[in-house]
């Protein structure tokens, strides 16, 4: 971020691709950007540039003048200026010396060569990026100079991995604890720490030679002391130097990235075709005309000539060349978004030296989008003088009309949601005049931290709903769009709003969510209603897209992500070994003390609104859930700020001294396990208790932040003066710390043990007597007022530095880390882990949304299975992998009866339709004998269950008891096996309609 904030960038060409790059790099936060363009706004631009408006076209403004103020709005920290001077073969290029990176879009190859040569010759070299988008083909070229050093090629955070054993040998072999994969590559280096026995390794950097996923060699250790126990290693990041050639040297022998391994020859084929297109423009002063067969043949001949000059010749793809010729004048906005995301990430690499740069060409085509349209008459692709002319040149008028008529439901209006809405606006998805609609929903409000990637939002939108704000911003891009914005979650509770009839009106659904459970729920609704689902997600520079098409592909629920690794309860409570454990412990302490306990307190007194009645019931021997904890809170409740400080100081004593003393009392340092090995060995670290020291800023921060949080839940006011060191010191001087005496309570060491539920835990008779006595005293001293029976639970808010929440978590985690000799984390890292912040960057979100929108066009055109592509990419490395989706699996019931996840058998009944009638109807219609019928979790008919045979005579209405407006239910039906003793056979859901015509009875 620091390097970006010192870098200036020159970006030429304000078409669809140029504006994508401008958006992404300004959101990322470079120091300055100069936007350059020489053209005027045309109607055509409205379909590719989301920052050009109709009034800009009517007033014949320059494109750069129209977009510059709108780009500036994206980030007040970035200086954006503009230039509309000529940039051609005669321009003096010395003005480029003040920039660290130069990006050319919409520039002829001859100009790209000239500018690239100039940039390459400078000392230090100016990083050069050339980008082009012509119809269905796009390319990116990078040249960062003869020697470009990268500090961190992958961006992956090195993990601390614990050691099981290290052999005393040549070479010494390291084995990871619990067969944990090390993730290393031969040639990388690691540093060792806290190794016992073979202490020579500590702080030493060793190059590794990988032997297996769990072991590696580190050179000669035969002269070292024998390994005893403990220790861990961490990957050492080593800078890497990359070498680049200028365009001229790369034309005949290009280094290319291969995104689609099903067509490995494609990058070189596109390389030849696009170089031929450059030659065509030099010769004719124009691009090939739409639908002109003669131009296509000229381009094909030029491509063959270019191909002959390549060192690694490939076959010329005539179909690709003809499609490029036909669409070259057009634009596919989603393709520009996808490649714009990748190109923008290369700009950030160029100025920061972080992540591996593209070497050196990236090519992508969307031939699958236009292949089925080759037989469509040429007139379909001709311009009509509206904003969709660029799109029409690629996909034709009929497909444009289909996009206009679409009815789409998008769940989530965050970063990907904003990018998707931009694509919808440029493509004309869901136009009011065509009876189309885009329905969006998101319950969240806009936060400041959203603004660096959710580009439809501005600072004045903070705390406004995402969905309605995004809808307004989308209509600014294209006023003809019909956008209906909701503030709902999509979950079972909102099924009356997003009912089956709602889904049946849709063409498809888009999920722009980071919540896996919500995705699974939406997917299940799409499958049951036979609707396509377009899903995508990002994690930092990584992104994926998944296309789910009825009858053709598997669904999102067909695969399961590996479960999130949970930290064992005993590790969190007593045996942390890495910083993530101490941060999670601090976060749990916040949740327990300032959220859970106040909520439980309020809930208890709402249920039992009279303290006297509670006392009577407890005296009568009645057990009330939570009473012990609630009365303890009531009896210790502070009423003044000074008491909050005292409570905080006592917490310090408990967390950072007494807990450690107790652990060392229960498990002294020389404790051994049954097998004779030391109890305190890696990954277990013995704690070291410490005394409170007001001069230690971390101690002071903990006490003050904890006191503030107590004051918050107990509604106790305090002033700025109360928070001063002088005032706090004065209060602390009077705090009496009770003498410590060890307890004989057992300490949990079983890693499979779960956290106990304190409310459900039995309490001793002594504790019960103590609670009764405390409540009696509170009532006698008039301490049971309405105010004192109410607390104010906090809601953890990581982004407000003034509320003390992150102060508490950061100081508590750091002090616990210090107590266990764990390397502490700074505030930012603590915030990221405690707040579960998912790394996000505009480059990746723009790319996934573009790739999803391309697939949407195929869904609309009802293309064949082979046309669809899922994608996984990591812009950091960079790698882009396009694959076919998983084809839907057919499950055999028996004989020739199959079903898939998309199948749903139907039975139409009536008011007197019995369970027996239902079983017979299934057998007659589908030729297989039902044996068991289940509705949700209710078993309607299981032959072995007592009394179930009598149910056969009951009506389906009586058994299911549907609500008045319920038209049908989906039943799970099992079928009789072919041989006795075999398991029942599965089948698809059977949808039972309560009336013959499927209407509401």
Secondary structure, 3 states (H helix, E strand, C coil): CCCHHHCEEEEECCCHHHHHHHHHHHHHCCCEEEEECCCECCHHHHHCCCCCCHHHHHCCCEHHHHHHHHHHCCCCCCEEEEECCCCCCCCCHHHHHHCCEEEEECCCHHHHHHHHHHHHHCCCCCEEEEEEEECCEEEEEEECCCCEEECECCCCCCCCEEEEEECCCCCCEEEEHHHCCCCCCCCCEEEEECCECCHHHECCEEECEEEECCEEECCCCCCCCCCCECCEEEEECCCEEECCCCHHHHCCCCCEECCCHHHCCHHHHHHHHHHHHHHHHHHHCCCCCCCCHHHHHHHHHHHHHHHHHCCCCCCCCHHHHHHHHHHCCCCCHHHHHHHHHHHHHHHHHHHHCECCCCCCEEEEECHHHHHHHCCCCHHHHCCCCCCCHHHHHHHHHHHHHHHHHCEEEEECCCHHHHHHHHHHHHHCCCEHHHCCEEEEECCCECCHHHHHCCCCCCHHHCCCEHHHHHHHHHHHHCCCECEEEECCCCCHHHCCCCCHHHHHCCCEEEECCCCHHHHHHHHHHHHHCCCEEEEEEEEECEEEEEEECCCCECCHHHCCCCCCCCCCHHHHHCCCCCHHHHHHHHHHHHHHHHHHHHHHHHHHHHHCCCHHHHHHHHHCCCCCCCHHHHHHHHHCCCCCHHHHHHHHHHHHHHHHHHHHHHHHHHCCCCCECCCCCECCCCCCCCCCCCCCCCCCHHHHHHHHHHHHHHHHHCCCCCCCHHHCHHHHHHHHHCCCCCCCCCCCCCCCCCCCCCCCCCCCCCCCHHHHHHHHHHHHHHHHCCCCCCHHHCCCCCCCCCCCCCCCHHHHHHHHHHHHHHHCCCCCCCHHHHHHHHCCCCCECHHHHHHHHHHHHHHHHHHHCCCCHHHCCEEEEECCCCEEEEECCCECCCEEEECCEEECCCCEEEEECCCCCEHHHHHHHHHHHHCCCEEEEEECCEEEEECCCCCHHHHHHCEHHHHHCCCCCCCEEEEEEEECCCCCCCCCECCCEEEEECCCCCCCC
